[in-house]
Amino acid sequence: MTYEQIRDILTQHHQLHLLNYYEELTPDQQKSLLEQISSINWNLLDLLQNRKNTKDEKGKLEPLGALEISEIEAQKEEFTKIGIEALKTQKVGAVLLAGGQGTRLGFDKPKGMFNVGITKELYIFECLIHNLMDVVRQIDTWVPLYIMTSDKNHNDTVSFFHEKNFFGYNPEYVHFFKQDMAPSVDYNGKLLMESKDRLSLSPNGNGGWFHSLQNAGLISQMKEIGVEWLTVFAVDNVLQRINDPAYVGAVIASGCDCGGKVVRKADPYERVGVLCLEDGHPSIVEYYEMTDDMIHLKDQDGNLLYNFGVILNYMFRLNKLEEIVNKQLPVHIVEKKIPYIDDNGQLVKPSEPNGYKFEELVLDMIHLMDTCLPYEVVRNYEFAPIKNPTGIDSVESARELLKQNGVTL
């Protein structure tokens, strides 16, 4: 688009302030800014305007049991055999969601570069690669690994993997791709800028991963090598077992469209999403959406019925993902603290939320599936998220769990 066309669009949307510093920019900066503006999804701003008139409402919720650890153990040999066969023929790829920074940890680099070691270096990325290498050694085959970065951390992430020689993983089987970005706005719906030549853009949430894979042209590459399933997992859980054959085999054997690893809740009020049924389809109900009746609902044996929390480790049929990809995922409007430049061109780092970001969430993809297998894992063996420096789900708690699992720190 030309400058004049961009100006007309901004005038129409009352966002002309994005060009306030245009004349101060170099030709390359001007070109970059116009490209950023031309890629804005203006429908997001319409969503913001309509937000006050709409209310997210859940459908009819029902409990969804899980394939429990005792059942898994009884069929583990069968599941493992099915999983190994699928993995050895590279029918199952792995997608690592690593588009974020370690901001909450006081770390201004990609979160996966954070060092959890005490007496030696041990990075989050390294923990995950080591976990996947356990499977590679078991099946004697490399698992295709797709790592989602973002504009904010792509170069750092790729450089880090090269610097560390991919932690022993075969780089021919590692593919980096960038997550799509979404603009940020203030409370009045005005788009924010992070510098005179850059809009304030953020990764569009963990639900944008499949669109981003498509945009990177990687789906055709997957099909060429025979990938039929994708596991997807978050960067911050240093204990998670990735593509372990029993899990892979159980999901395939179930005939379901997808599977999700779950852990038994530590207590009824634990702040985790729970796999359930919503209007007959698999869904995830967040802890703050659950009523007291739901929280304490028990079966005839006294077991909680909404008892299995998700850990963001899912497995999807590739053809089912392609089927649902054109369906519009809900966009979540989230309050955040967003750095921006003020009317004087000065960078401001707010201490309180000052605007909104737009995010798609992987949990909404689950609801577009017809069936899902919740697969229970041992909590202390597979769940050590790092979200905070100290306390619950922290560097401290993850270190303790790593030690319990024999990892030298």
Backbone hydrogen bonds in HBPLUS format (Angstrom, degrees):
<---DONOR---> <-ACCEPTOR-->    atom                        ^
c    i                          cat <-CA-CA->   ^        H-A-AA   ^      H-
h    n   atom  resd res      DA  || num        DHA   H-A  angle D-A-AA Bond
n    s   type  num  typ     dist DA aas  dist angle  dist       angle   num
A0006-ILE N   A0002-THR O   2.97 MM   4  6.26 162.9  2.00 153.8 158.5     1
A0007-ARG N   A0003-TYR O   2.85 MM   4  6.07 159.1  1.89 150.5 156.9     2
A0008-ASP N   A0004-GLU O   2.98 MM   4  6.21 154.3  2.05 145.3 151.7     3
A0009-ILE N   A0005-GLN O   3.03 MM   4  6.34 158.2  2.08 148.9 154.2     4
A0010-LEU N   A0006-ILE O   2.92 MM   4  6.19 164.0  1.94 156.5 160.7     5
A0011-THR N   A0007-ARG O   2.92 MM   4  6.09 153.6  1.99 146.6 154.0     6
A0012-GLN N   A0008-ASP O   2.98 MM   4  6.20 157.7  2.03 146.5 152.5     7
A0013-HIS N   A0009-ILE O   3.06 MM   4  6.35 144.1  2.19 144.2 153.7     8
A0015-GLN N   A0010-LEU O   2.80 MM   5  4.79 174.5  1.80 144.0 145.9     9
A0014-HIS N   A0011-THR O   3.19 MM   3  5.00 162.9  2.22 101.2 105.9    10
A0018-LEU N   A0015-GLN O   3.19 MM   3  6.22 175.5  2.19 129.3 130.6    11
A0019-LEU N   A0016-LEU O   3.06 MM   3  5.93 170.5  2.07 124.7 127.8    12
A0020-ASN N   A0017-HIS O   3.08 MM   3  5.13 166.3  2.10 112.8 113.5    13
A0022-TYR N   A0019-LEU O   3.13 MM   3  5.00 168.8  2.14 109.7 112.6    14
A0024-GLU N   A0021-TYR O   2.97 MM   3  5.43 143.9  2.11 111.9 122.6    15
A0025-LEU N   A0022-TYR O   3.14 MM   3  5.50 157.9  2.19 111.0 117.7    16
A0030-GLN N   A0026-THR O   2.83 MM   4  6.10 159.1  1.88 160.4 167.1    17
A0031-LYS N   A0027-PRO O   2.98 MM   4  6.17 159.4  2.02 146.6 151.7    18
A0032-SER N   A0028-ASP O   2.97 MM   4  6.19 159.3  2.02 146.4 152.0    19
A0033-LEU N   A0029-GLN O   2.92 MM   4  6.13 162.5  1.95 152.2 156.4    20
A0034-LEU N   A0030-GLN O   3.03 MM   4  6.26 165.3  2.05 152.5 156.0    21
A0035-GLU N   A0031-LYS O   3.04 MM   4  6.27 152.7  2.11 146.2 153.9    22
A0036-GLN N   A0032-SER O   2.97 MM   4  6.27 154.8  2.04 149.7 156.5    23
A0037-ILE N   A0033-LEU O   2.96 MM   4  6.25 162.0  2.00 153.7 158.3    24
A0038-SER N   A0034-LEU O   2.90 MM   4  6.05 155.6  1.96 146.1 153.0    25
A0039-SER N   A0036-GLN O   3.23 MM   3  5.39 142.4  2.37  98.9 109.2    26
A0040-ILE N   A0037-ILE O   3.18 MM   3  5.45 168.0  2.19 112.0 115.3    27
A0044-LEU N   A0041-ASN O   3.11 MM   3  5.95 156.3  2.17 120.6 125.6    28
A0045-LEU N   A0042-TRP O   3.09 MM   3  5.44 127.9  2.38 104.3 116.1    29
A0046-ASP N   A0042-TRP O   3.32 MM   4  6.76 146.9  2.44 142.1 151.3    30
A0047-LEU N   A0043-ASN O   2.93 MM   4  6.29 148.4  2.03 146.6 155.1    31
A0048-LEU N   A0044-LEU O   3.12 MM   4  6.49 147.7  2.23 140.8 149.1    32
A0049-GLN N   A0045-LEU O   3.11 MM   4  6.44 151.5  2.19 142.3 149.1    33
A0050-ASN N   A0046-ASP O   2.96 MM   4  6.26 148.3  2.06 147.5 156.5    34
A0051-ARG N   A0047-LEU O   2.95 MM   4  5.90 113.2  2.41 138.1 154.2    35
A0051-ARG N   A0048-LEU O   3.26 MM   3  5.03 150.0  2.35  94.6 103.4    36
A0053-ASN N   A0050-ASN O   2.92 MM   3  5.41 142.9  2.06 112.0 123.2    37
A0054-THR N   A0051-ARG O   3.27 MM   3  5.39 161.7  2.30 104.4 109.9    38
A0279-ASP N   A0060-LYS O   2.82 MM 219  5.05 160.3  1.86 145.3 147.7    39
A0062-GLU N   A0277-LEU O   2.86 MM 215  5.04 151.7  1.94 142.9 147.5    40
A0277-LEU N   A0062-GLU O   2.84 MM 215  5.04 170.3  1.85 158.3 157.8    41
A0067-LEU N   A0374-PRO O   2.81 MM 307  6.08 172.9  1.81 159.4 157.8    42
A0376-GLU N   A0067-LEU O   3.02 MM 309  6.02 169.4  2.03 152.4 155.6    43
A0071-GLU N   A0068-GLU O   2.96 MM   3  5.35 119.2  2.34 107.8 122.7    44
A0072-ILE N   A0068-GLU O   2.90 MM   4  6.20 157.2  1.96 155.9 163.6    45
A0073-GLU N   A0069-ILE O   2.89 MM   4  6.10 163.1  1.92 155.4 159.0    46
A0074-ALA N   A0070-SER O   3.20 MM   4  6.38 151.9  2.28 138.6 145.6    47
A0075-GLN N   A0071-GLU O   3.24 MM   4  6.49 135.3  2.45 140.2 150.9    48
A0075-GLN N   A0072-ILE O   3.10 MM   3  5.28 134.4  2.31 100.7 113.0    49
A0076-LYS N   A0072-ILE O   2.77 MM   4  5.45  98.7  2.44 145.2 165.1    50
A0076-LYS N   A0073-GLU O   3.43 MM   3  4.91 168.1  2.45  96.3  99.5    51
A0079-PHE N   A0075-GLN O   2.95 MM   4  6.21 171.3  1.95 163.9 166.5    52
A0080-THR N   A0076-LYS O   2.80 MM   4  5.83 166.1  1.82 153.5 157.8    53
A0081-LYS N   A0077-GLU O   3.07 MM   4  6.20 155.5  2.14 144.0 150.1    54
A0082-ILE N   A0078-GLU O   3.15 MM   4  6.45 162.4  2.19 152.1 156.0    55
A0083-GLY N   A0079-PHE O   2.87 MM   4  6.10 162.2  1.90 154.5 160.2    56
A0084-ILE N   A0080-THR O   2.84 MM   4  5.98 166.0  1.86 153.5 156.8    57
A0085-GLU N   A0081-LYS O   3.14 MM   4  6.28 161.6  2.18 145.1 150.0    58
A0086-ALA N   A0082-ILE O   3.12 MM   4  6.40 158.7  2.17 147.6 153.0    59
A0087-LEU N   A0083-GLY O   2.87 MM   4  6.07 160.0  1.91 155.0 161.1    60
A0088-LYS N   A0084-ILE O   2.81 MM   4  5.85 159.7  1.85 153.2 158.1    61
A0091-LYS N   A0086-ALA O   2.92 MM   5  5.30 168.2  1.94 164.1 161.0    62
A0090-GLN N   A0087-LEU O   3.01 MM   3  4.87 157.8  2.06 105.5 108.6    63
A0228-GLU N   A0091-LYS O   2.76 MM 137  5.01 166.1  1.78 122.7 126.9    64
A0229-TRP N   A0091-LYS O   2.83 MM 138  6.13 148.1  1.93 161.3 170.6    65
A0093-GLY N   A0229-TRP O   2.98 MM 136  6.34 160.3  2.02 156.7 152.1    66
A0231-THR N   A0093-GLY O   2.95 MM 138  6.34 163.1  1.98 149.3 153.0    67
A0094-ALA N   A0144-PRO O   2.91 MM  50  6.28 158.1  1.96 163.2 170.4    68
A0146-TYR N   A0094-ALA O   2.79 MM  52  6.12 164.9  1.82 164.0 169.3    69
A0095-VAL N   A0231-THR O   2.77 MM 136  5.97 145.4  1.89 142.9 154.7    70
A0233-PHE N   A0095-VAL O   3.00 MM 138  6.43 154.9  2.07 169.6 175.2    71
A0096-LEU N   A0146-TYR O   2.82 MM  50  6.20 156.6  1.87 157.5 165.5    72
A0148-MET N   A0096-LEU O   2.84 MM  52  6.04 169.3  1.85 169.5 172.9    73
A0097-LEU N   A0233-PHE O   2.90 MM 136  6.07 171.9  1.90 166.0 167.6    74
A0098-ALA N   A0148-MET O   2.91 MM  50  5.38 140.3  2.07 137.3 150.0    75
A0111-LYS N   A0100-GLY O   3.29 MM  11  6.22 165.5  2.31 130.0 132.3    76
A0102-GLY N   A0109-LYS O   2.96 MM   7  6.01 151.6  2.04 169.2 171.0    77
A0105-LEU N   A0102-GLY O   2.93 MM   3  5.32 142.6  2.07 109.9 121.6    78
A0107-PHE N   A0102-GLY O   2.96 MM   5  4.75 156.2  2.02 135.7 135.2    79
A0106-GLY N   A0103-THR O   2.88 MM   3  5.09 161.1  1.92 113.2 117.2    80
A0113-MET N   A0110-PRO O   2.91 MM   3  5.54 159.7  1.95 120.2 126.9    81
A0114-PHE N   A0111-LYS O   3.02 MM   3  5.55 166.4  2.04 119.5 122.9    82
A0125-PHE N   A0112-GLY O   2.83 MM  13  4.73 158.8  1.87 142.2 134.9    83
A0124-ILE N   A0114-PHE O   3.04 MM  10  5.90 143.1  2.18 155.6 166.5    84
A0116-VAL N   A0122-LEU O   2.68 MM   6  5.50 152.7  1.75 162.5 159.6    85
A0118-ILE N   A0409-LEU O   2.54 MM 291  5.19 160.1  1.58 147.6 153.3    86
A0119-THR N   A0409-LEU O   2.61 MM 290  5.88 151.3  1.69 124.3 134.3    87
A0126-GLU N   A0123-TYR O   3.00 MM   3  4.93 111.9  2.47  93.1 109.8    88
A0127-CYS N   A0123-TYR O   2.94 MM   4  6.35 152.3  2.02 154.4 161.5    89
A0128-LEU N   A0124-ILE O   3.16 MM   4  6.50 162.4  2.19 155.6 159.1    90
A0129-ILE N   A0125-PHE O   2.97 MM   4  6.25 163.6  2.00 155.6 160.1    91
A0130-HIS N   A0126-GLU O   2.90 MM   4  6.06 161.8  1.94 151.1 156.3    92
A0131-ASN N   A0127-CYS O   3.00 MM   4  6.27 152.2  2.08 145.7 153.2    93
A0132-LEU N   A0128-LEU O   2.99 MM   4  6.31 155.6  2.05 149.6 155.9    94
A0133-MET N   A0129-ILE O   2.81 MM   4  6.01 148.2  1.91 148.7 158.5    95
A0134-ASP N   A0130-HIS O   3.22 MM   4  6.54 133.7  2.45 139.4 149.5    96
A0134-ASP N   A0131-ASN O   3.30 MM   3  5.39 136.6  2.50  95.1 106.0    97
A0135-VAL N   A0132-LEU O   3.02 MM   3  5.38 126.7  2.31 104.8 117.2    98
A0136-VAL N   A0132-LEU O   3.09 MM   4  6.49 159.1  2.13 147.5 153.8    99
A0137-ARG N   A0133-MET O   2.90 MM   4  6.09 161.1  1.94 151.6 154.8   100
A0138-GLN N   A0134-ASP O   3.14 MM   4  6.30 146.2  2.26 133.3 142.8   101
A0138-GLN N   A0135-VAL O   2.97 MM   3  4.91 113.8  2.42  93.3 110.3   102
A0139-ILE N   A0135-VAL O   2.90 MM   4  6.16 154.5  1.96 160.2 165.9   103
A0140-ASP N   A0136-VAL O   2.74 MM   4  5.44 125.0  2.04 139.4 153.0   104
A0145-LEU N   A0173-TYR O   2.79 MM  28  6.01 178.6  1.79 179.2 179.0   105
A0175-HIS N   A0145-LEU O   2.86 MM  30  6.27 153.9  1.92 157.5 165.9   106
A0147-ILE N   A0175-HIS O   2.78 MM  28  6.12 155.4  1.84 148.1 156.7   107
A0177-PHE N   A0147-ILE O   3.01 MM  30  6.28 153.2  2.08 153.2 151.9   108
A0149-THR N   A0177-PHE O   2.80 MM  28  6.04 163.2  1.82 155.8 161.7   109
A0179-GLN N   A0149-THR O   2.77 MM  30  5.86 148.7  1.87 133.2 140.6   110
A0153-ASN N   A0150-SER O   3.09 MM   3  5.42 139.8  2.26 105.7 116.2   111
A0154-HIS N   A0150-SER O   2.83 MM   4  5.36 131.7  2.06 165.7 167.1   112
A0157-THR N   A0153-ASN O   2.92 MM   4  6.00 160.1  1.96 154.3 160.4   113
A0158-VAL N   A0154-HIS O   2.95 MM   4  6.16 175.0  1.95 165.4 165.4   114
A0159-SER N   A0155-ASN O   2.97 MM   4  5.99 164.6  2.00 148.1 153.2   115
A0160-PHE N   A0156-ASP O   2.94 MM   4  5.98 152.0  2.02 141.8 149.7   116
A0161-PHE N   A0157-THR O   3.05 MM   4  6.35 161.2  2.08 154.1 157.9   117
A0162-HIS N   A0158-VAL O   3.11 MM   4  6.37 160.2  2.15 150.1 155.4   118
A0163-GLU N   A0159-SER O   2.81 MM   4  5.99 159.5  1.85 149.6 156.2   119
A0164-LYS N   A0160-PHE O   2.92 MM   4  6.12 150.4  2.01 148.9 156.2   120
A0166-PHE N   A0161-PHE O   2.70 MM   5  4.70 165.9  1.72 156.1 154.1   121
A0165-ASN N   A0162-HIS O   3.08 MM   3  4.95 162.7  2.11 105.6 108.6   122
A0167-PHE N   A0164-LYS O   2.97 MM   3  5.63 159.2  2.02 119.4 125.7   123
A0168-GLY N   A0165-ASN O   3.08 MM   3  6.17 166.2  2.10 132.1 133.1   124
A0169-TYR N   A0166-PHE O   2.87 MM   3  5.23 168.3  1.88 119.5 122.4   125
A0173-TYR N   A0170-ASN O   2.99 MM   3  5.84 164.5  2.02 126.5 131.1   126
A0174-VAL N   A0171-PRO O   3.18 MM   3  5.06 169.3  2.19 107.7 108.5   127
A0204-ASN N   A0180-ASP O   3.13 MM  24  6.06 153.8  2.20 157.5 151.8   128
A0182-ALA N   A0202-SER O   2.79 MM  20  5.45 159.0  1.83 154.6 160.3   129
A0202-SER N   A0182-ALA O   2.88 MM  20  5.45 161.9  1.92 152.8 157.4   130
A0184-SER N   A0200-SER O   3.01 MM  16  5.75 125.0  2.33 166.8 172.0   131
A0192-LEU N   A0184-SER O   2.96 MM   8  5.80 165.3  1.98 145.9 146.4   132
A0185-VAL N   A0356-TYR O   3.07 MM 171  5.41 161.5  2.10 149.8 155.7   133
A0356-TYR N   A0185-VAL O   2.80 MM 171  5.41 152.3  1.87 148.4 158.0   134
A0186-ASP N   A0190-LYS O   2.87 MM   4  5.42 152.6  1.95 143.1 149.5   135
A0189-GLY N   A0186-ASP O   2.93 MM   3  5.36 163.5  1.95 120.0 122.4   136
A0200-SER N   A0192-LEU O   2.90 MM   8  5.41 164.4  1.92 134.7 129.4   137
A0341-ILE N   A0193-MET O   2.84 MM 148  5.90 140.0  2.00 153.8 159.1   138
A0194-GLU N   A0198-ARG O   2.96 MM   4  5.81 142.3  2.11 139.1 151.0   139
A0195-SER N   A0198-ARG O   3.36 MM   3  5.09 156.4  2.42 143.0 138.3   140
A0198-ARG N   A0195-SER O   3.25 MM   3  5.09 165.3  2.27 102.5 106.9   141
A0360-GLU N   A0204-ASN O   2.78 MM 156  6.09 161.9  1.82 141.5 142.0   142
A0208-GLY N   A0205-GLY O   3.18 MM   3  5.90 170.5  2.19 121.6 124.3   143
A0207-GLY N   A0360-GLU O   2.75 MM 153  4.56 158.6  1.79 122.0 114.3   144
A0212-SER N   A0208-GLY O   3.08 MM   4  6.21 157.3  2.13 151.4 158.4   145
A0213-LEU N   A0209-TRP O   2.94 MM   4  6.20 147.2  2.05 142.4 151.0   146
A0214-GLN N   A0210-PHE O   2.96 MM   4  6.27 159.6  2.00 151.3 156.4   147
A0215-ASN N   A0211-HIS O   2.84 MM   4  6.14 163.0  1.87 153.3 157.9   148
A0216-ALA N   A0212-SER O   3.03 MM   4  6.18 136.1  2.23 138.2 149.2   149
A0216-ALA N   A0213-LEU O   3.22 MM   3  5.15 129.2  2.49  92.3 105.6   150
A0218-LEU N   A0213-LEU O   3.18 MM   5  5.62 161.6  2.21 162.6 157.5   151
A0217-GLY N   A0214-GLN O   2.87 MM   3  5.16 159.6  1.91 111.4 118.0   152
A0222-MET N   A0218-LEU O   2.98 MM   4  6.25 152.8  2.05 145.1 151.9   153
A0223-LYS N   A0219-ILE O   3.02 MM   4  6.34 159.4  2.07 151.5 156.4   154
A0224-GLU N   A0220-SER O   3.03 MM   4  6.24 148.8  2.13 144.3 152.5   155
A0225-ILE N   A0222-MET O   3.16 MM   3  5.49 129.3  2.43 101.5 113.6   156
A0227-VAL N   A0222-MET O   2.96 MM   5  5.18 164.1  1.99 144.2 140.1   157
A0226-GLY N   A0223-LYS O   3.10 MM   3  4.87 148.1  2.21  94.8 104.6   158
A0318-LEU N   A0228-GLU O   2.83 MM  90  5.29 175.6  1.83 138.9 138.6   159
A0230-LEU N   A0316-PHE O   2.89 MM  86  5.33 158.0  1.94 152.5 159.9   160
A0316-PHE N   A0230-LEU O   2.78 MM  86  5.33 164.0  1.80 152.2 155.1   161
A0232-VAL N   A0314-TYR O   2.82 MM  82  5.32 151.7  1.90 141.1 147.2   162
A0314-TYR N   A0232-VAL O   2.93 MM  82  5.32 156.0  1.99 156.1 159.0   163
A0386-ILE N   A0236-ASP O   2.84 MM 150  5.20 134.2  2.05 126.8 140.8   164
A0240-GLN N   A0237-ASN O   3.42 MM   3  5.82 158.3  2.47 110.1 115.7   165
A0247-TYR N   A0244-ASP O   3.09 MM   3  5.68 119.8  2.47 117.6 130.5   166
A0248-VAL N   A0244-ASP O   3.11 MM   4  6.33 169.5  2.12 157.5 160.6   167
A0249-GLY N   A0245-PRO O   2.78 MM   4  5.85 166.2  1.80 151.9 156.3   168
A0250-ALA N   A0246-ALA O   2.89 MM   4  6.01 153.1  1.96 144.1 151.5   169
A0251-VAL N   A0247-TYR O   3.06 MM   4  6.30 163.8  2.09 157.4 160.3   170
A0252-ILE N   A0248-VAL O   3.08 MM   4  6.31 166.0  2.10 151.9 156.0   171
A0253-ALA N   A0249-GLY O   2.84 MM   4  5.93 164.1  1.86 149.1 154.2   172
A0254-SER N   A0250-ALA O   2.99 MM   4  6.04 137.6  2.17 139.1 149.6   173
A0255-GLY N   A0252-ILE O   3.24 MM   3  5.69 149.3  2.34 109.2 116.9   174
A0317-ARG N   A0257-ASP O   3.03 MM  60  5.70 144.2  2.16 173.9 168.9   175
A0373-LEU N   A0258-CYS O   2.93 MM 115  6.41 151.0  2.01 135.4 143.0   176
A0259-GLY N   A0315-MET O   2.80 MM  56  5.02 142.1  1.94 138.9 148.5   177
A0315-MET N   A0259-GLY O   2.90 MM  56  5.02 149.1  2.00 142.0 141.6   178
A0260-GLY N   A0373-LEU O   2.97 MM 113  6.23 157.0  2.03 142.8 142.3   179
A0375-TYR N   A0260-GLY O   2.87 MM 115  5.94 164.7  1.89 151.2 152.5   180
A0261-LYS N   A0313-ASN O   2.94 MM  52  5.60 172.8  1.94 168.3 169.2   181
A0262-VAL N   A0375-TYR O   2.92 MM 113  5.76 157.3  1.97 136.0 136.4   182
A0377-VAL N   A0262-VAL O   2.91 MM 115  6.16 152.3  1.99 171.1 176.4   183
A0263-VAL N   A0309-GLY O   2.89 MM  46  5.33 153.2  1.96 146.6 154.1   184
A0309-GLY N   A0263-VAL O   2.82 MM  46  5.33 144.4  1.95 170.9 159.1   185
A0265-LYS N   A0307-ASN O   2.95 MM  42  5.60 157.7  2.00 154.8 157.3   186
A0270-GLU N   A0267-ASP O   3.01 MM   3  5.48 167.6  2.02 127.9 127.5   187
A0272-VAL N   A0270-GLU O   2.87 MM   2  5.75 134.2  2.08 108.8  94.5   188
A0310-VAL N   A0273-GLY O   2.89 MM  37  5.79 155.2  1.95 147.3 154.9   189
A0274-VAL N   A0285-VAL O   2.92 MM  11  5.36 162.1  1.95 142.8 146.9   190
A0285-VAL N   A0274-VAL O   2.97 MM  11  5.36 159.4  2.01 152.7 150.2   191
A0276-CYS N   A0283-SER O   2.84 MM   7  5.33 162.3  1.88 149.4 150.9   192
A0283-SER N   A0276-CYS O   2.86 MM   7  5.33 145.9  1.98 149.0 145.4   193
A0278-GLU N   A0281-HIS O   2.68 MM   3  5.25 164.3  1.71 156.9 160.9   194
A0281-HIS N   A0278-GLU O   3.04 MM   3  5.25 168.2  2.06 114.8 116.9   195
A0289-GLU N   A0286-GLU O   2.92 MM   3  5.30 155.3  1.98 112.3 120.5   196
A0290-MET N   A0287-TYR O   3.37 MM   3  5.52 160.5  2.41 103.3 108.9   197
A0295-ILE N   A0291-THR O   2.99 MM   4  6.27 165.0  2.01 154.2 158.3   198
A0296-HIS N   A0292-ASP O   3.14 MM   4  6.31 151.8  2.22 148.0 153.4   199
A0297-LEU N   A0294-MET O   3.26 MM   3  5.14 157.9  2.31 101.1 107.7   200
A0305-LEU N   A0297-LEU O   2.85 MM   8  5.80 162.8  1.88 150.2 149.6   201
A0299-ASP N   A0303-ASN O   2.82 MM   4  5.42 148.7  1.92 145.7 154.0   202
A0302-GLY N   A0299-ASP O   2.97 MM   3  5.32 164.2  1.99 115.3 119.3   203
A0321-LEU N   A0317-ARG O   3.10 MM   4  6.39 151.1  2.18 147.3 155.1   204
A0322-GLU N   A0318-LEU O   3.05 MM   4  6.39 156.1  2.11 150.8 157.0   205
A0323-GLU N   A0319-ASN O   3.08 MM   4  6.24 140.4  2.25 131.6 142.0   206
A0324-ILE N   A0320-LYS O   3.06 MM   4  6.36 148.9  2.16 147.8 154.4   207
A0325-VAL N   A0321-LEU O   3.00 MM   4  5.87 126.9  2.29 143.9 157.0   208
A0327-LYS N   A0324-ILE O   2.86 MM   3  5.37 156.4  1.92 116.9 124.9   209
A0332-HIS N   A0359-GLU O   2.70 MM  27  5.09 171.5  1.71 161.4 158.4   210
A0359-GLU N   A0332-HIS O   2.91 MM  27  5.09 162.8  1.94 146.0 151.8   211
A0334-VAL N   A0357-LYS O   2.90 MM  23  5.28 166.9  1.92 156.2 159.1   212
A0357-LYS N   A0334-VAL O   2.86 MM  23  5.28 153.4  1.93 146.1 154.2   213
A0336-LYS N   A0355-GLY O   3.01 MM  19  5.83 157.6  2.06 143.6 148.3   214
A0354-ASN N   A0336-LYS O   2.98 MM  18  6.41 149.9  2.07 147.8 144.9   215
A0340-TYR N   A0348-VAL O   3.03 MM   8  5.40 153.8  2.10 145.9 154.0   216
A0348-VAL N   A0340-TYR O   2.66 MM   8  5.40 161.4  1.69 162.9 168.8   217
A0342-ASP N   A0346-GLN O   2.90 MM   4  5.46 154.9  1.96 144.0 147.0   218
A0345-GLY N   A0342-ASP O   2.89 MM   3  5.25 163.2  1.92 118.4 121.2   219
A0364-ASP N   A0361-LEU O   3.03 MM   3  5.71 148.0  2.13 115.2 123.1   220
A0365-MET N   A0362-VAL O   2.92 MM   3  5.16 137.4  2.10 104.4 116.9   221
A0368-LEU N   A0365-MET O   3.07 MM   3  5.25 144.0  2.21 102.1 112.7   222
A0369-MET N   A0366-ILE O   3.06 MM   3  5.43 160.9  2.10 110.4 116.1   223
A0381-TYR N   A0378-VAL O   3.03 MM   3  5.37 149.8  2.12 111.3 120.9   224
A0382-GLU N   A0378-VAL O   3.05 MM   4  6.17 133.9  2.27 155.5 169.0   225
A0382-GLU N   A0379-ARG O   3.27 MM   3  5.50 140.3  2.44 102.5 112.4   226
A0383-PHE N   A0379-ARG O   2.94 MM   4  5.33 132.9  2.17 159.5 158.1   227
A0387-LYS N   A0393-ASP O   2.77 MM   6  5.66 167.2  1.78 141.7 145.6   228
A0388-ASN N   A0393-ASP O   3.13 MM   5  6.29 148.3  2.24 137.6 145.0   229
A0395-VAL N   A0388-ASN O   2.96 MM   7  6.52 136.1  2.16 154.3 166.6   230
A0398-ALA N   A0394-SER O   2.92 MM   4  6.05 159.6  1.97 148.0 154.3   231
A0399-ARG N   A0395-VAL O   2.96 MM   4  6.10 154.5  2.02 147.0 153.7   232
A0400-GLU N   A0396-GLU O   3.18 MM   4  6.51 157.3  2.24 148.9 154.3   233
A0401-LEU N   A0397-SER O   3.11 MM   4  6.37 156.2  2.17 145.9 152.0   234
A0402-LEU N   A0398-ALA O   2.82 MM   4  6.05 155.4  1.88 152.0 159.2   235
A0403-LYS N   A0399-ARG O   2.97 MM   4  6.23 159.3  2.01 149.6 154.6   236
A0404-GLN N   A0400-GLU O   3.01 MM   4  6.31 155.4  2.07 143.1 149.9   237
A0405-ASN N   A0401-LEU O   3.10 MM   4  6.34 134.7  2.31 139.0 150.4   238
A0405-ASN N   A0402-LEU O   3.07 MM   3  5.12 130.9  2.32  95.5 109.0   239
A0407-VAL N   A0402-LEU O   2.97 MM   5  5.28 162.6  2.00 150.3 145.5   240
A0406-GLY N   A0403-LYS O   2.93 MM   3  5.12 156.3  1.99 116.5 116.2   241
